[in-house]
Amino acid sequence: MTEKPENRIDADQGRAALEAMRQRYQEDPRRSQATLRATANLKKNTLLEGRIGRFHFSCDEPPVRGGNDEAPSPLEFFLIGAAF
């Protein structure tokens, strides 16, 4: 058996996860709903620290928009999210 490169999508794993999710939703349609909660706290100027689930993020604006460029800007987070 040959090893798959790490930067490739495991289609079999994706299909199995999708099928398991579909099965759970058919058994109980209420499980098809999710609630996400995100929080953000202003630290200084335009620097924000945020959290969603177990993940923590910081964002800041560049100096031309009043920030210190200590983290990606909200627009940069939006663009990378769209790329995913």
mmCIF file of the N, C-alpha and C atoms, coordinates in Angstrom:
data_MODEL
# 
_entry.id   MODEL 
# 
loop_
_atom_site.group_PDB 
_atom_site.id 
_atom_site.type_symbol 
_atom_site.label_atom_id 
_atom_site.label_alt_id 
_atom_site.label_comp_id 
_atom_site.label_asym_id 
_atom_site.label_entity_id 
_atom_site.label_seq_id 
_atom_site.pdbx_PDB_ins_code 
_atom_site.Cartn_x 
_atom_site.Cartn_y 
_atom_site.Cartn_z 
_atom_site.occupancy 
_atom_site.B_iso_or_equiv 
_atom_site.pdbx_formal_charge 
_atom_site.auth_seq_id 
_atom_site.auth_comp_id 
_atom_site.auth_asym_id 
_atom_site.auth_atom_id 
_atom_site.pdbx_PDB_model_num 
ATOM 1   N N  . MET A 1 1  ? 0.843   -1.188 0.000  1.00 0.00 ? 1  MET A N  1 
ATOM 2   C CA . MET A 1 1  ? 0.000   0.000  0.000  1.00 0.00 ? 1  MET A CA 1 
ATOM 3   C C  . MET A 1 1  ? 0.885   1.247  0.000  1.00 0.00 ? 1  MET A C  1 
ATOM 4   N N  . THR A 1 2  ? 0.543   2.208  -0.825 1.00 0.00 ? 2  THR A N  1 
ATOM 5   C CA . THR A 1 2  ? 1.313   3.447  -0.871 1.00 0.00 ? 2  THR A CA 1 
ATOM 6   C C  . THR A 1 2  ? 0.690   4.462  0.071  1.00 0.00 ? 2  THR A C  1 
ATOM 7   N N  . GLU A 1 3  ? 1.545   5.281  0.647  1.00 0.00 ? 3  GLU A N  1 
ATOM 8   C CA . GLU A 1 3  ? 1.055   6.312  1.568  1.00 0.00 ? 3  GLU A CA 1 
ATOM 9   C C  . GLU A 1 3  ? 0.533   7.499  0.776  1.00 0.00 ? 3  GLU A C  1 
ATOM 10  N N  . LYS A 1 4  ? -0.524  8.110  1.286  1.00 0.00 ? 4  LYS A N  1 
ATOM 11  C CA . LYS A 1 4  ? -1.071  9.300  0.667  1.00 0.00 ? 4  LYS A CA 1 
ATOM 12  C C  . LYS A 1 4  ? -0.295  10.506 1.163  1.00 0.00 ? 4  LYS A C  1 
ATOM 13  N N  . PRO A 1 5  ? -0.009  11.464 0.288  1.00 0.00 ? 5  PRO A N  1 
ATOM 14  C CA . PRO A 1 5  ? 0.645   12.688 0.759  1.00 0.00 ? 5  PRO A CA 1 
ATOM 15  C C  . PRO A 1 5  ? -0.236  13.405 1.781  1.00 0.00 ? 5  PRO A C  1 
ATOM 16  N N  . GLU A 1 6  ? 0.366   14.071 2.738  1.00 0.00 ? 6  GLU A N  1 
ATOM 17  C CA . GLU A 1 6  ? -0.396  14.735 3.807  1.00 0.00 ? 6  GLU A CA 1 
ATOM 18  C C  . GLU A 1 6  ? -1.244  15.885 3.313  1.00 0.00 ? 6  GLU A C  1 
ATOM 19  N N  . ASN A 1 7  ? -0.900  16.464 2.169  1.00 0.00 ? 7  ASN A N  1 
ATOM 20  C CA . ASN A 1 7  ? -1.648  17.627 1.696  1.00 0.00 ? 7  ASN A CA 1 
ATOM 21  C C  . ASN A 1 7  ? -2.802  17.250 0.780  1.00 0.00 ? 7  ASN A C  1 
ATOM 22  N N  . ARG A 1 8  ? -3.212  16.005 0.791  1.00 0.00 ? 8  ARG A N  1 
ATOM 23  C CA . ARG A 1 8  ? -4.319  15.549 -0.039 1.00 0.00 ? 8  ARG A CA 1 
ATOM 24  C C  . ARG A 1 8  ? -5.560  15.314 0.819  1.00 0.00 ? 8  ARG A C  1 
ATOM 25  N N  . ILE A 1 9  ? -6.710  15.439 0.205  1.00 0.00 ? 9  ILE A N  1 
ATOM 26  C CA . ILE A 1 9  ? -7.970  15.192 0.894  1.00 0.00 ? 9  ILE A CA 1 
ATOM 27  C C  . ILE A 1 9  ? -8.230  13.694 0.913  1.00 0.00 ? 9  ILE A C  1 
ATOM 28  N N  . ASP A 1 10 ? -8.622  13.197 2.058  1.00 0.00 ? 10 ASP A N  1 
ATOM 29  C CA . ASP A 1 10 ? -9.000  11.790 2.177  1.00 0.00 ? 10 ASP A CA 1 
ATOM 30  C C  . ASP A 1 10 ? -10.490 11.701 1.875  1.00 0.00 ? 10 ASP A C  1 
ATOM 31  N N  . ALA A 1 11 ? -10.820 11.431 0.614  1.00 0.00 ? 11 ALA A N  1 
ATOM 32  C CA . ALA A 1 11 ? -12.218 11.417 0.174  1.00 0.00 ? 11 ALA A CA 1 
ATOM 33  C C  . ALA A 1 11 ? -13.020 10.335 0.881  1.00 0.00 ? 11 ALA A C  1 
ATOM 34  N N  . ASP A 1 12 ? -12.399 9.195  1.156  1.00 0.00 ? 12 ASP A N  1 
ATOM 35  C CA . ASP A 1 12 ? -13.108 8.120  1.858  1.00 0.00 ? 12 ASP A CA 1 
ATOM 36  C C  . ASP A 1 12 ? -13.513 8.565  3.256  1.00 0.00 ? 12 ASP A C  1 
ATOM 37  N N  . GLN A 1 13 ? -12.620 9.251  3.954  1.00 0.00 ? 13 GLN A N  1 
ATOM 38  C CA . GLN A 1 13 ? -12.932 9.760  5.296  1.00 0.00 ? 13 GLN A CA 1 
ATOM 39  C C  . GLN A 1 13 ? -14.057 10.791 5.226  1.00 0.00 ? 13 GLN A C  1 
ATOM 40  N N  . GLY A 1 14 ? -14.005 11.684 4.240  1.00 0.00 ? 14 GLY A N  1 
ATOM 41  C CA . GLY A 1 14 ? -15.052 12.688 4.070  1.00 0.00 ? 14 GLY A CA 1 
ATOM 42  C C  . GLY A 1 14 ? -16.407 12.071 3.784  1.00 0.00 ? 14 GLY A C  1 
ATOM 43  N N  . ARG A 1 15 ? -16.433 11.069 2.893  1.00 0.00 ? 15 ARG A N  1 
ATOM 44  C CA . ARG A 1 15 ? -17.693 10.391 2.575  1.00 0.00 ? 15 ARG A CA 1 
ATOM 45  C C  . ARG A 1 15 ? -18.258 9.672  3.795  1.00 0.00 ? 15 ARG A C  1 
ATOM 46  N N  . ALA A 1 16 ? -17.381 9.013  4.557  1.00 0.00 ? 16 ALA A N  1 
ATOM 47  C CA . ALA A 1 16 ? -17.834 8.292  5.753  1.00 0.00 ? 16 ALA A CA 1 
ATOM 48  C C  . ALA A 1 16 ? -18.418 9.268  6.780  1.00 0.00 ? 16 ALA A C  1 
ATOM 49  N N  . ALA A 1 17 ? -17.778 10.418 6.965  1.00 0.00 ? 17 ALA A N  1 
ATOM 50  C CA . ALA A 1 17 ? -18.282 11.417 7.914  1.00 0.00 ? 17 ALA A CA 1 
ATOM 51  C C  . ALA A 1 17 ? -19.619 11.964 7.448  1.00 0.00 ? 17 ALA A C  1 
ATOM 52  N N  . LEU A 1 18 ? -19.742 12.244 6.156  1.00 0.00 ? 18 LEU A N  1 
ATOM 53  C CA . LEU A 1 18 ? -20.999 12.757 5.618  1.00 0.00 ? 18 LEU A CA 1 
ATOM 54  C C  . LEU A 1 18 ? -22.122 11.741 5.778  1.00 0.00 ? 18 LEU A C  1 
ATOM 55  N N  . GLU A 1 19 ? -21.836 10.488 5.497  1.00 0.00 ? 19 GLU A N  1 
ATOM 56  C CA . GLU A 1 19 ? -22.856 9.447  5.628  1.00 0.00 ? 19 GLU A CA 1 
ATOM 57  C C  . GLU A 1 19 ? -23.281 9.265  7.086  1.00 0.00 ? 19 GLU A C  1 
ATOM 58  N N  . ALA A 1 20 ? -22.325 9.308  8.016  1.00 0.00 ? 20 ALA A N  1 
ATOM 59  C CA . ALA A 1 20 ? -22.657 9.185  9.437  1.00 0.00 ? 20 ALA A CA 1 
ATOM 60  C C  . ALA A 1 20 ? -23.520 10.358 9.884  1.00 0.00 ? 20 ALA A C  1 
ATOM 61  N N  . MET A 1 21 ? -23.201 11.554 9.408  1.00 0.00 ? 21 MET A N  1 
ATOM 62  C CA . MET A 1 21 ? -23.982 12.739 9.755  1.00 0.00 ? 21 MET A CA 1 
ATOM 63  C C  . MET A 1 21 ? -25.392 12.620 9.175  1.00 0.00 ? 21 MET A C  1 
ATOM 64  N N  . ARG A 1 22 ? -25.496 12.195 7.940  1.00 0.00 ? 22 ARG A N  1 
ATOM 65  C CA . ARG A 1 22 ? -26.803 12.016 7.298  1.00 0.00 ? 22 ARG A CA 1 
ATOM 66  C C  . ARG A 1 22 ? -27.655 11.012 8.084  1.00 0.00 ? 22 ARG A C  1 
ATOM 67  N N  . GLN A 1 23 ? -27.043 9.933  8.526  1.00 0.00 ? 23 GLN A N  1 
ATOM 68  C CA . GLN A 1 23 ? -27.755 8.907  9.284  1.00 0.00 ? 23 GLN A CA 1 
ATOM 69  C C  . GLN A 1 23 ? -28.270 9.465  10.619 1.00 0.00 ? 23 GLN A C  1 
ATOM 70  N N  . ARG A 1 24 ? -27.416 10.229 11.317 1.00 0.00 ? 24 ARG A N  1 
ATOM 71  C CA . ARG A 1 24 ? -27.844 10.831 12.596 1.00 0.00 ? 24 ARG A CA 1 
ATOM 72  C C  . ARG A 1 24 ? -29.029 11.759 12.383 1.00 0.00 ? 24 ARG A C  1 
ATOM 73  N N  . TYR A 1 25 ? -28.998 12.565 11.316 1.00 0.00 ? 25 TYR A N  1 
ATOM 74  C CA . TYR A 1 25 ? -30.069 13.512 11.051 1.00 0.00 ? 25 TYR A CA 1 
ATOM 75  C C  . TYR A 1 25 ? -31.364 12.803 10.666 1.00 0.00 ? 25 TYR A C  1 
ATOM 76  N N  . GLN A 1 26 ? -31.272 11.705 9.963  1.00 0.00 ? 26 GLN A N  1 
ATOM 77  C CA . GLN A 1 26 ? -32.473 10.958 9.612  1.00 0.00 ? 26 GLN A CA 1 
ATOM 78  C C  . GLN A 1 26 ? -33.099 10.328 10.850 1.00 0.00 ? 26 GLN A C  1 
ATOM 79  N N  . GLU A 1 27 ? -32.269 9.888  11.789 1.00 0.00 ? 27 GLU A N  1 
ATOM 80  C CA . GLU A 1 27 ? -32.782 9.291  13.018 1.00 0.00 ? 27 GLU A CA 1 
ATOM 81  C C  . GLU A 1 27 ? -33.435 10.328 13.919 1.00 0.00 ? 27 GLU A C  1 
ATOM 82  N N  . ASP A 1 28 ? -32.872 11.550 13.934 1.00 0.00 ? 28 ASP A N  1 
ATOM 83  C CA . ASP A 1 28 ? -33.399 12.610 14.789 1.00 0.00 ? 28 ASP A CA 1 
ATOM 84  C C  . ASP A 1 28 ? -33.159 13.951 14.107 1.00 0.00 ? 28 ASP A C  1 
ATOM 85  N N  . PRO A 1 29 ? -34.146 14.478 13.352 1.00 0.00 ? 29 PRO A N  1 
ATOM 86  C CA . PRO A 1 29 ? -33.962 15.725 12.606 1.00 0.00 ? 29 PRO A CA 1 
ATOM 87  C C  . PRO A 1 29 ? -33.542 16.911 13.471 1.00 0.00 ? 29 PRO A C  1 
ATOM 88  N N  . ARG A 1 30 ? -33.853 16.883 14.771 1.00 0.00 ? 30 ARG A N  1 
ATOM 89  C CA . ARG A 1 30 ? -33.440 17.995 15.640 1.00 0.00 ? 30 ARG A CA 1 
ATOM 90  C C  . ARG A 1 30 ? -31.924 18.107 15.738 1.00 0.00 ? 30 ARG A C  1 
ATOM 91  N N  . ARG A 1 31 ? -31.226 17.016 15.459 1.00 0.00 ? 31 ARG A N  1 
ATOM 92  C CA . ARG A 1 31 ? -29.765 17.047 15.531 1.00 0.00 ? 31 ARG A CA 1 
ATOM 93  C C  . ARG A 1 31 ? -29.153 17.785 14.345 1.00 0.00 ? 31 ARG A C  1 
ATOM 94  N N  . SER A 1 32 ? -29.971 18.184 13.375 1.00 0.00 ? 32 SER A N  1 
ATOM 95  C CA . SER A 1 32 ? -29.448 18.902 12.214 1.00 0.00 ? 32 SER A CA 1 
ATOM 96  C C  . SER A 1 32 ? -29.283 20.395 12.499 1.00 0.00 ? 32 SER A C  1 
ATOM 97  N N  . GLN A 1 33 ? -29.644 20.813 13.690 1.00 0.00 ? 33 GLN A N  1 
ATOM 98  C CA . GLN A 1 33 ? -29.511 22.213 14.071 1.00 0.00 ? 33 GLN A CA 1 
ATOM 99  C C  . GLN A 1 33 ? -28.309 22.372 14.985 1.00 0.00 ? 33 GLN A C  1 
ATOM 100 N N  . ALA A 1 34 ? -27.631 23.501 14.834 1.00 0.00 ? 34 ALA A N  1 
ATOM 101 C CA . ALA A 1 34 ? -26.462 23.783 15.670 1.00 0.00 ? 34 ALA A CA 1 
ATOM 102 C C  . ALA A 1 34 ? -26.521 25.230 16.126 1.00 0.00 ? 34 ALA A C  1 
ATOM 103 N N  . THR A 1 35 ? -26.016 25.476 17.302 1.00 0.00 ? 35 THR A N  1 
ATOM 104 C CA . THR A 1 35 ? -25.887 26.826 17.820 1.00 0.00 ? 35 THR A CA 1 
ATOM 105 C C  . THR A 1 35 ? -24.418 27.075 18.104 1.00 0.00 ? 35 THR A C  1 
ATOM 106 N N  . LEU A 1 36 ? -23.873 28.121 17.506 1.00 0.00 ? 36 LEU A N  1 
ATOM 107 C CA . LEU A 1 36 ? -22.488 28.506 17.733 1.00 0.00 ? 36 LEU A CA 1 
ATOM 108 C C  . LEU A 1 36 ? -22.474 29.798 18.524 1.00 0.00 ? 36 LEU A C  1 
ATOM 109 N N  . ARG A 1 37 ? -21.513 29.916 19.419 1.00 0.00 ? 37 ARG A N  1 
ATOM 110 C CA . ARG A 1 37 ? -21.391 31.127 20.200 1.00 0.00 ? 37 ARG A CA 1 
ATOM 111 C C  . ARG A 1 37 ? -19.967 31.650 20.061 1.00 0.00 ? 37 ARG A C  1 
ATOM 112 N N  . ALA A 1 38 ? -19.869 32.896 19.700 1.00 0.00 ? 38 ALA A N  1 
ATOM 113 C CA . ALA A 1 38 ? -18.570 33.545 19.577 1.00 0.00 ? 38 ALA A CA 1 
ATOM 114 C C  . ALA A 1 38 ? -18.557 34.770 20.476 1.00 0.00 ? 38 ALA A C  1 
ATOM 115 N N  . THR A 1 39 ? -17.425 35.033 21.104 1.00 0.00 ? 39 THR A N  1 
ATOM 116 C CA . THR A 1 39 ? -17.272 36.221 21.937 1.00 0.00 ? 39 THR A CA 1 
ATOM 117 C C  . THR A 1 39 ? -16.029 36.976 21.490 1.00 0.00 ? 39 THR A C  1 
ATOM 118 N N  . ALA A 1 40 ? -16.044 38.272 21.689 1.00 0.00 ? 40 ALA A N  1 
ATOM 119 C CA . ALA A 1 40 ? -14.883 39.101 21.365 1.00 0.00 ? 40 ALA A CA 1 
ATOM 120 C C  . ALA A 1 40 ? -14.763 40.186 22.415 1.00 0.00 ? 40 ALA A C  1 
ATOM 121 N N  . ASN A 1 41 ? -13.531 40.479 22.795 1.00 0.00 ? 41 ASN A N  1 
ATOM 122 C CA . ASN A 1 41 ? -13.255 41.521 23.778 1.00 0.00 ? 41 ASN A CA 1 
ATOM 123 C C  . ASN A 1 41 ? -12.240 42.497 23.199 1.00 0.00 ? 41 ASN A C  1 
ATOM 124 N N  . LEU A 1 42 ? -12.557 43.772 23.316 1.00 0.00 ? 42 LEU A N  1 
ATOM 125 C CA . LEU A 1 42 ? -11.646 44.814 22.866 1.00 0.00 ? 42 LEU A CA 1 
ATOM 126 C C  . LEU A 1 42 ? -10.524 44.942 23.889 1.00 0.00 ? 42 LEU A C  1 
ATOM 127 N N  . LYS A 1 43 ? -9.280  44.810 23.427 1.00 0.00 ? 43 LYS A N  1 
ATOM 128 C CA . LYS A 1 43 ? -8.135  44.889 24.338 1.00 0.00 ? 43 LYS A CA 1 
ATOM 129 C C  . LYS A 1 43 ? -7.535  46.287 24.354 1.00 0.00 ? 43 LYS A C  1 
ATOM 130 N N  . LYS A 1 44 ? -7.256  46.837 23.183 1.00 0.00 ? 44 LYS A N  1 
ATOM 131 C CA . LYS A 1 44 ? -6.778  48.226 23.084 1.00 0.00 ? 44 LYS A CA 1 
ATOM 132 C C  . LYS A 1 44 ? -6.938  48.694 21.649 1.00 0.00 ? 44 LYS A C  1 
ATOM 133 N N  . ASN A 1 45 ? -7.237  49.943 21.479 1.00 0.00 ? 45 ASN A N  1 
ATOM 134 C CA . ASN A 1 45 ? -7.459  50.526 20.160 1.00 0.00 ? 45 ASN A CA 1 
ATOM 135 C C  . ASN A 1 45 ? -8.358  49.622 19.322 1.00 0.00 ? 45 ASN A C  1 
ATOM 136 N N  . THR A 1 46 ? -7.795  48.951 18.324 1.00 0.00 ? 46 THR A N  1 
ATOM 137 C CA . THR A 1 46 ? -8.592  48.076 17.476 1.00 0.00 ? 46 THR A CA 1 
ATOM 138 C C  . THR A 1 46 ? -8.231  46.604 17.659 1.00 0.00 ? 46 THR A C  1 
ATOM 139 N N  . LEU A 1 47 ? -7.417  46.295 18.652 1.00 0.00 ? 47 LEU A N  1 
ATOM 140 C CA . LEU A 1 47 ? -7.019  44.911 18.913 1.00 0.00 ? 47 LEU A CA 1 
ATOM 141 C C  . LEU A 1 47 ? -8.137  44.189 19.662 1.00 0.00 ? 47 LEU A C  1 
ATOM 142 N N  . LEU A 1 48 ? -8.626  43.114 19.065 1.00 0.00 ? 48 LEU A N  1 
ATOM 143 C CA . LEU A 1 48 ? -9.683  42.299 19.659 1.00 0.00 ? 48 LEU A CA 1 
ATOM 144 C C  . LEU A 1 48 ? -9.163  40.895 19.917 1.00 0.00 ? 48 LEU A C  1 
ATOM 145 N N  . GLU A 1 49 ? -9.617  40.302 21.002 1.00 0.00 ? 49 GLU A N  1 
ATOM 146 C CA . GLU A 1 49 ? -9.373  38.888 21.260 1.00 0.00 ? 49 GLU A CA 1 
ATOM 147 C C  . GLU A 1 49 ? -10.725 38.198 21.251 1.00 0.00 ? 49 GLU A C  1 
ATOM 148 N N  . GLY A 1 50 ? -10.828 37.136 20.486 1.00 0.00 ? 50 GLY A N  1 
ATOM 149 C CA . GLY A 1 50 ? -12.094 36.447 20.353 1.00 0.00 ? 50 GLY A CA 1 
ATOM 150 C C  . GLY A 1 50 ? -11.959 34.961 20.595 1.00 0.00 ? 50 GLY A C  1 
ATOM 151 N N  . ARG A 1 51 ? -13.122 34.338 20.764 1.00 0.00 ? 51 ARG A N  1 
ATOM 152 C CA . ARG A 1 51 ? -13.155 32.895 21.005 1.00 0.00 ? 51 ARG A CA 1 
ATOM 153 C C  . ARG A 1 51 ? -14.410 32.314 20.382 1.00 0.00 ? 51 ARG A C  1 
ATOM 154 N N  . ILE A 1 52 ? -14.248 31.148 19.793 1.00 0.00 ? 52 ILE A N  1 
ATOM 155 C CA . ILE A 1 52 ? -15.382 30.355 19.343 1.00 0.00 ? 52 ILE A CA 1 
ATOM 156 C C  . ILE A 1 52 ? -15.028 28.908 19.644 1.00 0.00 ? 52 ILE A C  1 
ATOM 157 N N  . GLY A 1 53 ? -15.857 28.279 20.444 1.00 0.00 ? 53 GLY A N  1 
ATOM 158 C CA . GLY A 1 53 ? -15.539 26.922 20.880 1.00 0.00 ? 53 GLY A CA 1 
ATOM 159 C C  . GLY A 1 53 ? -14.235 26.903 21.649 1.00 0.00 ? 53 GLY A C  1 
ATOM 160 N N  . ARG A 1 54 ? -13.348 26.008 21.287 1.00 0.00 ? 54 ARG A N  1 
ATOM 161 C CA . ARG A 1 54 ? -12.061 25.915 21.995 1.00 0.00 ? 54 ARG A CA 1 
ATOM 162 C C  . ARG A 1 54 ? -10.959 26.721 21.309 1.00 0.00 ? 54 ARG A C  1 
ATOM 163 N N  . PHE A 1 55 ? -11.313 27.483 20.275 1.00 0.00 ? 55 PHE A N  1 
ATOM 164 C CA . PHE A 1 55 ? -10.328 28.230 19.505 1.00 0.00 ? 55 PHE A CA 1 
ATOM 165 C C  . PHE A 1 55 ? -10.307 29.696 19.922 1.00 0.00 ? 55 PHE A C  1 
ATOM 166 N N  . HIS A 1 56 ? -9.106  30.250 20.006 1.00 0.00 ? 56 HIS A N  1 
ATOM 167 C CA . HIS A 1 56 ? -8.896  31.645 20.389 1.00 0.00 ? 56 HIS A CA 1 
ATOM 168 C C  . HIS A 1 56 ? -8.239  32.386 19.225 1.00 0.00 ? 56 HIS A C  1 
ATOM 169 N N  . PHE A 1 57 ? -8.673  33.614 19.008 1.00 0.00 ? 57 PHE A N  1 
ATOM 170 C CA . PHE A 1 57 ? -8.174  34.429 17.906 1.00 0.00 ? 57 PHE A CA 1 
ATOM 171 C C  . PHE A 1 57 ? -7.913  35.845 18.383 1.00 0.00 ? 57 PHE A C  1 
ATOM 172 N N  . SER A 1 58 ? -7.016  36.509 17.681 1.00 0.00 ? 58 SER A N  1 
ATOM 173 C CA . SER A 1 58 ? -6.809  37.940 17.863 1.00 0.00 ? 58 SER A CA 1 
ATOM 174 C C  . SER A 1 58 ? -6.922  38.575 16.488 1.00 0.00 ? 58 SER A C  1 
ATOM 175 N N  . CYS A 1 59 ? -7.422  39.791 16.453 1.00 0.00 ? 59 CYS A N  1 
ATOM 176 C CA . CYS A 1 59 ? -7.425  40.536 15.198 1.00 0.00 ? 59 CYS A CA 1 
ATOM 177 C C  . CYS A 1 59 ? -7.119  41.997 15.516 1.00 0.00 ? 59 CYS A C  1 
ATOM 178 N N  . ASP A 1 60 ? -6.535  42.652 14.558 1.00 0.00 ? 60 ASP A N  1 
ATOM 179 C CA . ASP A 1 60 ? -6.148  44.051 14.717 1.00 0.00 ? 60 ASP A CA 1 
ATOM 180 C C  . ASP A 1 60 ? -6.189  44.689 13.332 1.00 0.00 ? 60 ASP A C  1 
ATOM 181 N N  . GLU A 1 61 ? -6.191  45.972 13.309 1.00 0.00 ? 61 GLU A N  1 
ATOM 182 C CA . GLU A 1 61 ? -6.154  46.710 12.055 1.00 0.00 ? 61 GLU A CA 1 
ATOM 183 C C  . GLU A 1 61 ? -4.732  47.221 11.817 1.00 0.00 ? 61 GLU A C  1 
ATOM 184 N N  . PRO A 1 62 ? -4.388  47.512 10.572 1.00 0.00 ? 62 PRO A N  1 
ATOM 185 C CA . PRO A 1 62 ? -3.083  48.116 10.305 1.00 0.00 ? 62 PRO A CA 1 
ATOM 186 C C  . PRO A 1 62 ? -3.063  49.560 10.800 1.00 0.00 ? 62 PRO A C  1 
ATOM 187 N N  . PRO A 1 63 ? -1.876  50.140 10.945 1.00 0.00 ? 63 PRO A N  1 
ATOM 188 C CA . PRO A 1 63 ? -1.775  51.521 11.450 1.00 0.00 ? 63 PRO A CA 1 
ATOM 189 C C  . PRO A 1 63 ? -2.590  52.543 10.660 1.00 0.00 ? 63 PRO A C  1 
ATOM 190 N N  . VAL A 1 64 ? -2.731  52.349 9.356  1.00 0.00 ? 64 VAL A N  1 
ATOM 191 C CA . VAL A 1 64 ? -3.508  53.317 8.560  1.00 0.00 ? 64 VAL A CA 1 
ATOM 192 C C  . VAL A 1 64 ? -4.978  53.325 8.953  1.00 0.00 ? 64 VAL A C  1 
ATOM 193 N N  . ARG A 1 65 ? -5.440  52.281 9.656  1.00 0.00 ? 65 ARG A N  1 
ATOM 194 C CA . ARG A 1 65 ? -6.821  52.238 10.139 1.00 0.00 ? 65 ARG A CA 1 
ATOM 195 C C  . ARG A 1 65 ? -6.879  52.324 11.656 1.00 0.00 ? 65 ARG A C  1 
ATOM 196 N N  . GLY A 1 66 ? -5.819  52.831 12.283 1.00 0.00 ? 66 GLY A N  1 
ATOM 197 C CA . GLY A 1 66 ? -5.829  53.086 13.716 1.00 0.00 ? 66 GLY A CA 1 
ATOM 198 C C  . GLY A 1 66 ? -5.352  51.949 14.590 1.00 0.00 ? 66 GLY A C  1 
ATOM 199 N N  . GLY A 1 67 ? -4.878  50.867 14.002 1.00 0.00 ? 67 GLY A N  1 
ATOM 200 C CA . GLY A 1 67 ? -4.407  49.725 14.782 1.00 0.00 ? 67 GLY A CA 1 
ATOM 201 C C  . GLY A 1 67 ? -2.903  49.669 14.890 1.00 0.00 ? 67 GLY A C  1 
ATOM 202 N N  . ASN A 1 68 ? -2.406  48.578 15.428 1.00 0.00 ? 68 ASN A N  1 
ATOM 203 C CA . ASN A 1 68 ? -0.964  48.367 15.571 1.00 0.00 ? 68 ASN A CA 1 
ATOM 204 C C  . ASN A 1 68 ? -0.475  47.182 14.749 1.00 0.00 ? 68 ASN A C  1 
ATOM 205 N N  . ASP A 1 69 ? -1.356  46.583 13.944 1.00 0.00 ? 69 ASP A N  1 
ATOM 206 C CA . ASP A 1 69 ? -1.000  45.464 13.064 1.00 0.00 ? 69 ASP A CA 1 
ATOM 207 C C  . ASP A 1 69 ? -0.407  44.289 13.857 1.00 0.00 ? 69 ASP A C  1 
ATOM 208 N N  . GLU A 1 70 ? -0.997  44.001 15.026 1.00 0.00 ? 70 GLU A N  1 
ATOM 209 C CA . GLU A 1 70 ? -0.513  42.917 15.885 1.00 0.00 ? 70 GLU A CA 1 
ATOM 210 C C  . GLU A 1 70 ? -1.097  41.560 15.522 1.00 0.00 ? 70 GLU A C  1 
ATOM 211 N N  . ALA A 1 71 ? -2.085  41.542 14.642 1.00 0.00 ? 71 ALA A N  1 
ATOM 212 C CA . ALA A 1 71 ? -2.747  40.303 14.235 1.00 0.00 ? 71 ALA A CA 1 
ATOM 213 C C  . ALA A 1 71 ? -3.429  40.565 12.898 1.00 0.00 ? 71 ALA A C  1 
ATOM 214 N N  . PRO A 1 72 ? -3.913  39.506 12.232 1.00 0.00 ? 72 PRO A N  1 
ATOM 215 C CA . PRO A 1 72 ? -4.647  39.733 10.982 1.00 0.00 ? 72 PRO A CA 1 
ATOM 216 C C  . PRO A 1 72 ? -5.861  40.628 11.229 1.00 0.00 ? 72 PRO A C  1 
ATOM 217 N N  . SER A 1 73 ? -6.242  41.362 10.201 1.00 0.00 ? 73 SER A N  1 
ATOM 218 C CA . SER A 1 73 ? -7.417  42.226 10.313 1.00 0.00 ? 73 SER A CA 1 
ATOM 219 C C  . SER A 1 73 ? -8.683  41.396 10.161 1.00 0.00 ? 73 SER A C  1 
ATOM 220 N N  . PRO A 1 74 ? -9.824  41.931 10.586 1.00 0.00 ? 74 PRO A N  1 
ATOM 221 C CA . PRO A 1 74 ? -11.086 41.209 10.366 1.00 0.00 ? 74 PRO A CA 1 
ATOM 222 C C  . PRO A 1 74 ? -11.315 40.877 8.891  1.00 0.00 ? 74 PRO A C  1 
ATOM 223 N N  . LEU A 1 75 ? -10.948 41.787 7.998  1.00 0.00 ? 75 LEU A N  1 
ATOM 224 C CA . LEU A 1 75 ? -11.103 41.519 6.566  1.00 0.00 ? 75 LEU A CA 1 
ATOM 225 C C  . LEU A 1 75 ? -10.227 40.340 6.136  1.00 0.00 ? 75 LEU A C  1 
ATOM 226 N N  . GLU A 1 76 ? -9.011  40.258 6.666  1.00 0.00 ? 76 GLU A N  1 
ATOM 227 C CA . GLU A 1 76 ? -8.138  39.131 6.325  1.00 0.00 ? 76 GLU A CA 1 
ATOM 228 C C  . GLU A 1 76 ? -8.724  37.811 6.828  1.00 0.00 ? 76 GLU A C  1 
ATOM 229 N N  . PHE A 1 77 ? -9.310  37.809 8.022  1.00 0.00 ? 77 PHE A N  1 
ATOM 230 C CA . PHE A 1 77 ? -9.984  36.600 8.515  1.00 0.00 ? 77 PHE A CA 1 
ATOM 231 C C  . PHE A 1 77 ? -11.155 36.232 7.601  1.00 0.00 ? 77 PHE A C  1 
ATOM 232 N N  . PHE A 1 78 ? -11.908 37.232 7.172  1.00 0.00 ? 78 PHE A N  1 
ATOM 233 C CA . PHE A 1 78 ? -13.032 36.986 6.267  1.00 0.00 ? 78 PHE A CA 1 
ATOM 234 C C  . PHE A 1 78 ? -12.542 36.352 4.965  1.00 0.00 ? 78 PHE A C  1 
ATOM 235 N N  . LEU A 1 79 ? -11.473 36.890 4.408  1.00 0.00 ? 79 LEU A N  1 
ATOM 236 C CA . LEU A 1 79 ? -10.967 36.377 3.134  1.00 0.00 ? 79 LEU A CA 1 
ATOM 237 C C  . LEU A 1 79 ? -10.448 34.954 3.256  1.00 0.00 ? 79 LEU A C  1 
ATOM 238 N N  . ILE A 1 80 ? -9.739  34.639 4.326  1.00 0.00 ? 80 ILE A N  1 
ATOM 239 C CA . ILE A 1 80 ? -9.257  33.263 4.475  1.00 0.00 ? 80 ILE A CA 1 
ATOM 240 C C  . ILE A 1 80 ? -10.434 32.320 4.719  1.00 0.00 ? 80 ILE A C  1 
ATOM 241 N N  . GLY A 1 81 ? -11.459 32.795 5.424  1.00 0.00 ? 81 GLY A N  1 
ATOM 242 C CA . GLY A 1 81 ? -12.654 31.979 5.616  1.00 0.00 ? 81 GLY A CA 1 
ATOM 243 C C  . GLY A 1 81 ? -13.334 31.678 4.290  1.00 0.00 ? 81 GLY A C  1 
ATOM 244 N N  . ALA A 1 82 ? -13.384 32.647 3.411  1.00 0.00 ? 82 ALA A N  1 
ATOM 245 C CA . ALA A 1 82 ? -13.978 32.437 2.097  1.00 0.00 ? 82 ALA A CA 1 
ATOM 246 C C  . ALA A 1 82 ? -13.129 31.469 1.273  1.00 0.00 ? 82 ALA A C  1 
ATOM 247 N N  . ALA A 1 83 ? -11.827 31.494 1.466  1.00 0.00 ? 83 ALA A N  1 
ATOM 248 C CA . ALA A 1 83 ? -10.942 30.597 0.720  1.00 0.00 ? 83 ALA A CA 1 
ATOM 249 C C  . ALA A 1 83 ? -11.128 29.149 1.156  1.00 0.00 ? 83 ALA A C  1 
ATOM 250 N N  . PHE A 1 84 ? -11.509 28.931 2.415  1.00 0.00 ? 84 PHE A N  1 
ATOM 251 C CA . PHE A 1 84 ? -11.735 27.572 2.890  1.00 0.00 ? 84 PHE A CA 1 
ATOM 252 C C  . PHE A 1 84 ? -13.007 27.038 2.315  1.00 0.00 ? 84 PHE A C  1 
# 
